[in-house]
Amino acid sequence: MTSPSTLRCLLAVAAATVLTVGCASTPTVDRADLEQEVSSQLENEVGTAPDDVECPDDLDGEEGADIRCTLTAGPDKVGLTVTVTGVEGSNVSFDIEVDDLVQEGAAEQ
């Protein structure tokens, strides 16, 4: 189990690339794929995956698009923002920024 302070201290921003799904003119990253990729990237940075990552929806594959998600570490929830930094074909690159403060219900904002 990773403490939120460890996540906040060791991870200010992490970059990731995810293959998109969907055939729309604007690619999207499926919510479940996004949650898994965020968890994997946090584990790579900190050494331990959060207990859970929840995002409210799919991520639009447009540069500058963002989504608020929540990670759970033990009894604490910490908000995070995923922001698309680039799109190339079916690949969406994004940054993950973890909030400084522990918050309840951060994904519901």
Phi and psi in degrees as a GROMACS rama.xvg file:
@    title "Ramachandran Plot"
@    xaxis  label "Phi"
@    yaxis  label "Psi"
@TYPE xy
-101.132  134.575  THR-2
-80.0622  149.581  SER-3
-61.4364  -33.5495  PRO-4
-65.0933  -35.8665  SER-5
-63.8815  -44.4738  THR-6
-61.8178  -44.6222  LEU-7
-67.6041  -40.6162  ARG-8
-69.8664  -41.7223  CYS-9
-90.7822  -15.9863  LEU-10
-132.261  101.17  LEU-11
-90.7521  -48.2464  ALA-12
-146.442  135.353  VAL-13
-129.242  147.241  ALA-14
-105.09  149.204  ALA-15
-149.445  160.274  ALA-16
-129.788  134.077  THR-17
-129.152  137.6  VAL-18
-70.3565  136.767  LEU-19
-88.2709  161.514  THR-20
-123.365  159.998  VAL-21
100.434  151.146  GLY-22
-112.724  15.1228  CYS-23
-69.3501  165.469  ALA-24
-62.8803  -31.9071  SER-25
-104.239  118.961  THR-26
-65.9388  155.663  PRO-27
-133.389  151.096  THR-28
-101.77  119.642  VAL-29
-56.3342  139.572  ASP-30
-51.9519  -48.2275  ARG-31
-63.877  -40.3634  ALA-32
-65.2602  -40.3855  ASP-33
-62.7225  -47.4085  LEU-34
-59.6108  -42.8645  GLU-35
-65.5  -42.9421  GLN-36
-67.0396  -40.8514  GLU-37
-60.8457  -46.6524  VAL-38
-59.1496  -44.0814  SER-39
-63.1279  -43.2132  SER-40
-65.9949  -40.1806  GLN-41
-63.7292  -40.6759  LEU-42
-63.1783  -40.7107  GLU-43
-61.8255  -37.6711  ASN-44
-78.5393  -38.7523  GLU-45
-103.444  -25.4407  VAL-46
101.451  -13.1182  GLY-47
-140.917  136.679  THR-48
-75.5593  148.591  ALA-49
-63.9412  161.114  PRO-50
-63.025  -34.4841  ASP-51
-160.885  152.078  ASP-52
-131.687  128.789  VAL-53
-125.402  128.949  GLU-54
-119.999  145.293  CYS-55
-77.5295  -16.2479  PRO-56
-162.49  -179.718  ASP-57
-69.123  159.421  ASP-58
-101.325  123.534  LEU-59
-68.8387  133.663  ASP-60
-85.8172  59.2848  GLY-61
-121.319  133.471  GLU-62
-55.0152  130.687  GLU-63
93.2081  -16.0838  GLY-64
-64.5063  144.523  ALA-65
-141.111  165.92  ASP-66
-147.554  143.07  ILE-67
-93.0807  132.995  ARG-68
-129.738  173.063  CYS-69
-130.696  133.266  THR-70
-107.713  146.577  LEU-71
-113.242  128.976  THR-72
-132.768  104.711  ALA-73
63.7199  -133.863  GLY-74
-82.5095  -5.66757  PRO-75
-99.4125  149.525  ASP-76
-118.678  137.815  LYS-77
-129.946  131.363  VAL-78
-75.6139  155.798  GLY-79
-149.361  156.279  LEU-80
-119.067  131.005  THR-81
-107.004  123.602  VAL-82
-123.826  128.127  THR-83
-71.0021  126.802  VAL-84
-105.201  -15.1034  THR-85
-176.145  155.42  GLY-86
-135.447  126.683  VAL-87
-134.843  106.572  GLU-88
63.1697  -120.667  GLY-89
-100.56  13.4656  SER-90
-103.074  131.042  ASN-91
-115.85  122.285  VAL-92
-97.7802  141.356  SER-93
-149.325  158.712  PHE-94
-104.758  150.688  ASP-95
-119.037  124.595  ILE-96
-121.625  118.781  GLU-97
-88.0954  134.971  VAL-98
-61.3438  157.687  ASP-99
-80.4376  -24.5202  ASP-100
-112.349  143.093  LEU-101
-72.6284  130.63  VAL-102
-137.908  143.217  GLN-103
-86.4681  137.814  GLU-104
68.7343  30.1497  GLY-105
-61.7984  -31.2594  ALA-106
-74.5985  -13.548  ALA-107
-89.1017  -0.354882  GLU-108
